[in-house]
Amino acid sequence: MFVKKVNAKRIMASILAMVMVIGTSACGQKQDKNAEFKPALPTETTCKIKVAGSYSNFESLESEFERFYEYYPNASLNYVYLDDYDNTIASALMSDEAPDIYVTASWMLDEERMKPVLDNAEILSDPELNIDLECIRKGARWSLENGDVIMLPIFTRSYGMLVNMDIFEKNSLKVPGNYKELVDVCDKLKAAGYETPVMGANGTTVAGMYYAFSFPLFCDSVLKNPESVASLNSMEKSAGEMMRPALEKIKTFVDEGYLNPGVCTDEIADDYDAVIMRFFEGDVPIMLGSGDMVSGTQKRESKSEAFLANPFKYKFFVVPIGDDGGYFLDSVNLFFSVNKNSANLDMTNEFIRFLMREKELGNMAAIKRLITPTNDFSLDEVYSSLEGFPEDRAFSYQETGLNDAVNKEFRAAAYKVANGTMTVDEAVGAYGSLWDQ
């Protein structure tokens, strides 16, 4: 199983940095991020490497194949899409045509049926492989309880808001940096005629607007109160109090008319395509959602007649829900693992060593318009606000130590409070049974 780290008091940044150095020193030598890749095998090596995954197309990975051929022109890499991936990858690994590299996900660690998939994974933190794990930022790192790394993050996501920068410039507004400024900006936007300044998908998914808006605040509260984790995971009714600050802010935004669930339901049919296309109409100052939603914007710019007629600049920000600012909730949405039984293991590891560099991971993320797992956000202007984000307000869900049931309870509570089917007090008091109601 993977470690679910509980960050008791949000350790001081300097100490945390020391821990990161110590924890990664056994994962290969530190690399110069600007250094040119140097092949470790004979460049005339001939081999075939197969990568299996669940994307129907994977242009960003195929671009890395081409870049790798510059060093190993006789190598042949191809990507294979597996139908019903979650149920077919185990048998694929046992077949005569097993992939050399395959997609994995964090949820697999808690599924007994996925044990063969993980048992087949090579230990990529072996120092002899010289894979640069230091290029991965803290929140995107995963390791087993014994410290071994068998899954490497390729793409990550976070949750926040797309901001129409042209609307803000037109109204002489700055993107808010804390909750007080967020409220002030929403008041000014309403006064300027934007009846619903904040929009998003009115649902209970992690891509819905309530998750992006307030769930990071809830996680921060848990990290500051680690004694609450056990009772939250056990679904103890009294633990619902931990949700109160986040739910109250949702209630405030609905009551003040900054958020209108009814309008969002009428105008936004889903939490991905419809959110993007509604944002591209050009009259929504702030659109809440996930990084996956942001990744879909690039291809949909040309599909929106409104955006083509009146293009505008937009950027992604975390929601400044806290008194001191927002919280960067780090989440990996795609890992690669290596088949330890690969017939081409040396060359497969060489490709992984090539890929796990700031430049290559950044290129892949930029093509897909997802967030890179490194600390370099400079390749995509849309995510540039994340550059230099304060480390004490950045964390992963795994650090909280919370299980998935807690996540679902919060989503259900937020939806019910926002849509007026429960008061904050009722939602807090119903903790443990909200998802099933």
C-alpha positions as CSV (number, residue, x, y, z in Angstrom):
1,M,0.0,0.0,0.0
2,F,1.0,3.6,-0.5
3,V,1.7,5.8,2.5
4,K,-1.1,8.3,3.2
5,K,0.9,11.1,4.8
6,V,-0.6,13.1,7.6
7,N,0.9,16.5,7.8
8,A,0.4,17.3,11.4
9,K,1.2,21.0,11.7
10,R,2.4,21.9,8.2
11,I,6.1,21.7,8.9
12,M,8.2,24.7,8.2
13,A,9.2,25.1,4.6
14,S,12.9,24.9,5.4
15,I,12.6,21.6,7.3
16,L,10.3,20.2,4.6
17,A,12.9,21.1,1.9
18,M,15.5,19.2,3.9
19,V,13.2,16.1,4.1
20,M,12.7,16.2,0.4
21,V,16.4,16.2,-0.2
22,I,17.0,13.3,2.2
23,G,14.0,11.4,0.8
24,T,15.1,11.6,-2.8
25,S,18.9,11.2,-2.4
26,A,18.4,7.4,-2.8
27,C,16.4,7.9,-6.0
28,G,19.2,8.6,-8.3
29,Q,21.7,11.5,-8.6
30,K,20.4,15.0,-8.8
31,Q,20.2,16.2,-12.3
32,D,20.8,19.6,-13.9
33,K,17.4,20.5,-15.3
34,N,19.0,22.4,-18.2
35,A,21.5,19.6,-19.0
36,E,21.3,17.9,-22.4
37,F,20.2,14.3,-22.2
38,K,23.1,11.9,-22.5
39,P,22.4,8.4,-23.8
40,A,23.6,5.6,-21.4
41,L,23.2,2.8,-24.0
42,P,24.7,2.4,-27.5
43,T,22.8,4.8,-29.7
44,E,22.5,2.2,-32.5
45,T,20.5,-0.1,-30.2
46,T,17.5,-1.7,-31.9
47,C,14.3,-2.5,-29.9
48,K,10.5,-2.2,-29.8
49,I,8.8,-0.7,-26.8
50,K,5.0,-0.8,-26.3
51,V,3.1,1.6,-24.0
52,A,-0.4,0.7,-23.0
53,G,-3.0,3.2,-21.7
54,S,-6.6,4.3,-21.5
55,Y,-6.4,7.5,-23.7
56,S,-7.9,7.0,-27.1
57,N,-5.1,9.1,-28.5
58,F,-1.9,10.2,-26.9
59,E,-0.3,12.9,-29.1
60,S,1.9,14.3,-26.3
61,L,3.5,10.9,-25.7
62,E,3.9,10.3,-29.4
63,S,5.8,13.6,-29.6
64,E,8.2,12.3,-27.0
65,F,8.7,9.1,-29.1
66,E,9.9,11.4,-31.9
67,R,12.2,13.3,-29.6
68,F,13.7,10.1,-28.2
69,Y,14.5,8.9,-31.7
70,E,16.9,11.8,-32.0
71,Y,19.1,9.9,-29.6
72,Y,18.1,6.3,-30.5
73,P,17.1,6.3,-34.2
74,N,16.8,2.5,-34.3
75,A,14.3,2.3,-31.5
76,S,10.6,1.8,-32.2
77,L,8.0,2.9,-29.7
78,N,4.2,2.7,-30.1
79,Y,1.2,3.4,-28.0
80,V,-1.7,0.9,-27.6
81,Y,-5.1,1.9,-26.4
82,L,-6.8,-0.8,-24.3
83,D,-10.6,-1.0,-24.3
84,D,-12.0,-1.2,-20.7
85,Y,-8.5,-0.6,-19.5
86,D,-9.1,-1.1,-15.7
87,N,-10.4,-4.6,-16.4
88,T,-7.9,-5.6,-19.2
89,I,-4.5,-4.3,-18.1
90,A,-3.9,-7.3,-15.7
91,S,-4.5,-9.9,-18.4
92,A,-2.5,-7.8,-20.9
93,L,0.5,-7.9,-18.6
94,M,0.2,-11.7,-18.5
95,S,0.0,-12.1,-22.3
96,D,2.7,-12.8,-24.9
97,E,2.3,-9.2,-26.1
98,A,2.6,-7.5,-22.7
99,P,3.3,-3.8,-22.7
100,D,6.7,-2.5,-21.5
101,I,5.2,0.6,-20.0
102,Y,1.6,0.9,-18.7
103,V,-0.6,3.5,-17.2
104,T,-1.4,3.2,-13.5
105,A,-3.5,5.2,-11.0
106,S,-3.5,5.8,-7.3
107,W,-6.8,4.1,-6.7
108,M,-5.3,0.8,-7.8
109,L,-3.4,0.6,-4.5
110,D,-6.6,0.0,-2.6
111,E,-8.0,-2.6,-5.1
112,E,-7.1,-6.3,-4.5
113,R,-7.9,-7.1,-8.1
114,M,-5.1,-4.7,-9.2
115,K,-2.5,-6.5,-7.2
116,P,-1.1,-8.3,-10.2
117,V,-0.8,-5.0,-12.0
118,L,1.3,-3.5,-9.2
119,D,3.3,-6.7,-8.6
120,N,4.5,-6.5,-12.2
121,A,5.8,-2.9,-11.6
122,E,9.6,-2.3,-11.5
123,I,11.1,-0.4,-8.6
124,L,12.0,2.9,-10.4
125,S,13.7,4.4,-7.4
126,D,16.6,2.0,-7.7
127,P,19.6,4.3,-7.7
128,E,21.2,2.2,-10.5
129,L,18.5,3.4,-12.9
130,N,19.5,7.0,-12.4
131,I,16.0,8.3,-12.9
132,D,15.7,11.9,-11.7
133,L,12.9,11.8,-9.2
134,E,13.9,15.1,-7.8
135,C,12.4,16.9,-10.7
136,I,8.9,15.9,-9.4
137,R,7.4,18.4,-7.0
138,K,6.5,17.3,-3.5
139,G,2.7,17.0,-3.9
140,A,3.0,14.7,-7.0
141,R,5.4,12.2,-5.4
142,W,4.1,8.8,-4.4
143,S,6.0,6.0,-2.7
144,L,5.3,2.7,-1.0
145,E,5.5,2.3,2.7
146,N,9.1,1.0,2.3
147,G,10.0,4.0,0.2
148,D,10.1,2.3,-3.1
149,V,8.6,4.1,-6.1
150,I,6.8,2.1,-8.7
151,M,4.6,4.8,-10.2
152,L,5.8,8.0,-11.9
153,P,3.5,11.0,-12.4
154,I,3.2,12.1,-16.0
155,F,0.2,14.6,-15.7
156,T,-1.3,16.3,-12.7
157,R,-4.3,18.4,-12.1
158,S,-5.6,20.9,-9.5
159,Y,-8.8,22.7,-8.8
160,G,-9.6,26.3,-9.1
161,M,-10.9,29.0,-11.5
162,L,-10.5,30.1,-15.1
163,V,-10.5,33.9,-15.1
164,N,-11.5,35.9,-18.1
165,M,-8.6,38.4,-18.0
166,D,-10.1,40.7,-20.5
167,I,-13.2,41.3,-18.3
168,F,-10.9,42.0,-15.3
169,E,-8.9,44.4,-17.4
170,K,-11.9,46.1,-18.8
171,N,-13.3,46.7,-15.3
172,S,-9.9,47.7,-13.9
173,L,-9.9,44.8,-11.5
174,K,-7.0,42.7,-10.2
175,V,-7.3,38.9,-9.8
176,P,-8.1,38.5,-6.0
177,G,-5.4,37.1,-3.7
178,N,-7.5,36.3,-0.6
179,Y,-11.1,35.8,0.4
180,K,-11.7,39.4,1.3
181,E,-10.5,40.5,-2.1
182,L,-12.6,37.8,-3.8
183,V,-15.8,39.1,-2.2
184,D,-14.8,42.7,-3.1
185,V,-14.2,41.7,-6.7
186,C,-17.5,39.8,-6.9
187,D,-19.4,42.9,-5.6
188,K,-17.7,45.1,-8.2
189,L,-18.5,42.6,-11.0
190,K,-22.2,42.5,-10.0
191,A,-22.2,46.3,-9.9
192,A,-20.7,46.3,-13.4
193,G,-23.6,44.2,-14.7
194,Y,-22.3,40.7,-14.4
195,E,-25.3,39.2,-12.6
196,T,-23.6,35.9,-11.8
197,P,-19.8,36.6,-11.6
198,V,-18.9,33.0,-10.7
199,M,-20.2,29.9,-12.5
200,G,-19.4,26.2,-12.8
201,A,-21.1,22.8,-13.0
202,N,-23.8,22.4,-10.4
203,G,-23.0,18.8,-9.3
204,T,-21.3,16.5,-6.8
205,T,-18.3,15.5,-8.9
206,V,-14.7,16.6,-8.3
207,A,-14.9,18.7,-11.4
208,G,-18.0,20.5,-10.1
209,M,-17.8,24.1,-8.8
210,Y,-18.2,23.4,-5.1
211,Y,-15.2,21.1,-5.0
212,A,-13.0,23.6,-6.8
213,F,-14.3,26.4,-4.6
214,S,-14.1,25.1,-1.1
215,F,-12.7,21.6,-0.8
216,P,-9.1,22.8,-0.6
217,L,-10.1,24.9,2.4
218,F,-11.6,21.8,4.0
219,C,-8.3,19.9,3.4
220,D,-6.3,22.8,4.9
221,S,-8.4,22.7,8.0
222,V,-7.8,18.9,8.4
223,L,-4.1,19.3,7.9
224,K,-4.1,21.9,10.8
225,N,-6.2,19.5,12.9
226,P,-4.7,16.1,12.3
227,E,-6.6,14.7,15.3
228,S,-9.8,15.0,13.2
229,V,-8.7,12.4,10.6
230,A,-9.6,9.3,12.5
231,S,-13.2,10.5,13.3
232,L,-13.7,11.8,9.8
233,N,-12.6,8.5,8.3
234,S,-14.8,6.6,10.7
235,M,-17.8,8.7,9.7
236,E,-18.4,9.9,13.2
237,K,-21.3,12.4,13.1
238,S,-19.4,14.9,15.3
239,A,-16.6,15.1,12.7
240,G,-19.0,17.0,10.4
241,E,-18.0,20.2,12.3
242,M,-14.8,20.2,10.2
243,M,-16.8,21.0,7.1
244,R,-18.5,24.1,8.6
245,P,-16.1,26.8,7.6
246,A,-16.0,25.7,3.9
247,L,-19.8,25.2,3.8
248,E,-20.5,28.6,5.3
249,K,-18.5,30.2,2.5
250,I,-20.5,28.3,-0.1
251,K,-23.7,29.5,1.6
252,T,-22.4,33.1,1.6
253,F,-21.6,33.1,-2.1
254,V,-25.0,31.7,-2.9
255,D,-26.9,34.1,-0.6
256,E,-25.0,37.1,-2.0
257,G,-25.7,36.0,-5.6
258,Y,-22.1,35.5,-6.5
259,L,-23.0,31.9,-7.3
260,N,-26.4,30.9,-8.7
261,P,-26.9,27.1,-8.8
262,G,-30.1,27.3,-10.7
263,V,-28.6,29.4,-13.5
264,C,-25.6,27.1,-13.7
265,T,-27.9,24.0,-14.0
266,D,-29.9,25.7,-16.8
267,E,-26.8,26.9,-18.8
268,I,-24.2,24.2,-18.1
269,A,-25.2,20.6,-18.8
270,D,-21.9,18.9,-17.7
271,D,-18.7,19.5,-15.9
272,Y,-16.4,19.4,-18.9
273,D,-17.4,20.3,-22.5
274,A,-20.4,22.5,-21.4
275,V,-18.4,24.4,-18.8
276,I,-15.7,25.2,-21.4
277,M,-18.1,26.3,-24.1
278,R,-20.1,28.4,-21.7
279,F,-16.9,30.1,-20.5
280,F,-16.0,30.8,-24.2
281,E,-19.2,32.8,-24.6
282,G,-17.1,35.6,-23.1
283,D,-19.4,37.0,-20.4
284,V,-18.4,34.8,-17.4
285,P,-15.7,36.5,-15.3
286,I,-14.9,33.4,-13.3
287,M,-15.5,29.7,-14.1
288,L,-14.8,27.1,-11.5
289,G,-13.6,23.6,-12.3
290,S,-10.7,21.2,-12.5
291,G,-7.5,21.1,-14.4
292,D,-9.0,18.5,-16.7
293,M,-11.6,21.1,-17.7
294,V,-8.7,23.5,-18.4
295,S,-7.0,20.9,-20.5
296,G,-10.0,20.8,-22.9
297,T,-9.9,24.5,-23.6
298,Q,-7.2,24.4,-26.3
299,K,-9.1,22.2,-28.7
300,R,-12.4,23.9,-28.1
301,E,-11.3,27.5,-28.8
302,S,-11.8,26.7,-32.5
303,K,-15.2,25.1,-31.9
304,S,-16.7,28.1,-30.2
305,E,-18.1,30.7,-32.6
306,A,-18.3,33.2,-29.8
307,F,-14.6,32.8,-28.9
308,L,-13.5,32.9,-32.6
309,A,-15.5,36.1,-33.0
310,N,-14.2,37.7,-29.8
311,P,-11.2,35.9,-28.4
312,F,-10.0,36.8,-25.0
313,K,-7.1,36.0,-22.7
314,Y,-7.8,33.6,-19.8
315,K,-5.7,32.1,-17.0
316,F,-6.1,29.5,-14.3
317,F,-5.8,30.4,-10.6
318,V,-6.5,28.6,-7.3
319,V,-9.6,30.0,-5.6
320,P,-8.4,32.5,-2.9
321,I,-10.8,31.0,-0.4
322,G,-8.6,31.6,2.7
323,D,-7.7,34.7,4.6
324,D,-4.2,34.5,3.3
325,G,-4.9,33.2,-0.1
326,G,-5.9,30.0,-1.9
327,Y,-4.7,26.4,-1.6
328,F,-3.1,24.4,-4.3
329,L,-4.6,20.9,-4.1
330,D,-2.2,18.7,-6.0
331,S,-3.5,15.6,-7.7
332,V,-1.9,13.1,-10.2
333,N,-4.2,12.0,-12.9
334,L,-1.9,9.7,-14.8
335,F,1.1,7.6,-13.8
336,F,3.5,5.4,-15.8
337,S,4.8,2.1,-14.4
338,V,7.4,-0.2,-16.1
339,N,6.8,-3.9,-16.6
340,K,9.7,-5.5,-14.7
341,N,9.4,-8.6,-17.0
342,S,9.9,-6.5,-20.1
343,A,12.0,-8.2,-22.8
344,N,13.5,-4.7,-23.5
345,L,13.9,-3.6,-19.9
346,D,17.2,-1.7,-20.4
347,M,15.9,0.4,-23.2
348,T,12.5,0.8,-21.6
349,N,14.3,2.3,-18.5
350,E,16.3,4.5,-20.8
351,F,13.1,6.0,-22.3
352,I,11.8,6.5,-18.8
353,R,15.0,8.2,-17.8
354,F,14.7,10.4,-20.8
355,L,11.1,11.2,-20.1
356,M,11.5,12.1,-16.4
357,R,13.1,15.4,-16.9
358,E,11.6,18.9,-16.5
359,K,11.8,19.7,-20.2
360,E,10.1,16.5,-21.4
361,L,7.4,16.4,-18.8
362,G,6.8,20.1,-19.4
363,N,6.4,19.5,-23.1
364,M,4.0,16.7,-22.6
365,A,1.9,18.7,-20.2
366,A,1.9,21.8,-22.5
367,I,0.6,19.7,-25.5
368,K,-2.2,18.2,-23.3
369,R,-2.7,21.5,-21.4
370,L,-2.5,19.7,-18.1
371,I,-0.3,20.7,-15.2
372,T,3.2,19.4,-15.3
373,P,4.3,17.3,-12.3
374,T,7.5,19.4,-12.0
375,N,7.9,22.9,-10.5
376,D,8.3,24.5,-13.9
377,F,5.0,26.1,-14.9
378,S,6.6,28.4,-17.5
379,L,5.7,26.5,-20.6
380,D,2.0,27.3,-20.5
381,E,0.9,30.9,-19.7
382,V,-2.5,29.6,-18.6
383,Y,-0.9,28.0,-15.5
384,S,1.7,30.7,-14.9
385,S,0.0,31.8,-11.7
386,L,1.2,28.6,-10.1
387,E,4.9,29.6,-10.5
388,G,6.4,30.1,-7.0
389,F,3.2,29.2,-5.2
390,P,3.7,29.2,-1.4
391,E,4.8,25.7,-0.3
392,D,2.9,26.0,3.0
393,R,-0.4,26.3,1.0
394,A,0.3,23.5,-1.4
395,F,-0.5,19.9,-0.6
396,S,-2.0,16.6,-2.0
397,Y,-5.1,14.9,-0.8
398,Q,-3.0,12.0,0.3
399,E,-1.3,14.2,2.8
400,T,-4.5,14.7,4.7
401,G,-4.8,11.0,5.4
402,L,-8.5,11.1,4.5
403,N,-10.3,8.2,2.7
404,D,-12.5,8.5,-0.3
405,A,-15.7,8.3,1.8
406,V,-14.8,11.7,3.4
407,N,-14.4,13.2,0.0
408,K,-17.8,12.0,-1.1
409,E,-19.5,13.3,2.1
410,F,-18.1,16.7,1.6
411,R,-19.2,16.9,-2.0
412,A,-22.7,15.8,-1.0
413,A,-22.8,18.4,1.8
414,A,-21.6,21.2,-0.4
415,Y,-24.2,20.4,-3.1
416,K,-27.1,20.2,-0.6
417,V,-26.1,23.5,1.1
418,A,-25.6,25.3,-2.2
419,N,-29.0,24.1,-3.6
420,G,-30.9,24.9,-0.4
421,T,-32.0,21.3,0.5
422,M,-30.0,21.5,3.7
423,T,-28.8,24.2,6.0
424,V,-25.2,24.3,7.1
425,D,-26.2,23.0,10.5
426,E,-28.2,20.2,9.0
427,A,-25.4,19.1,6.7
428,V,-22.8,19.2,9.5
429,G,-25.2,17.1,11.7
430,A,-25.8,14.6,8.9
431,Y,-22.2,13.8,8.4
432,G,-21.7,10.1,7.7
433,S,-24.9,9.7,5.7
434,L,-24.9,12.5,3.3
435,W,-23.7,10.7,0.2
436,D,-26.6,8.1,0.4
437,Q,-29.3,10.7,1.0
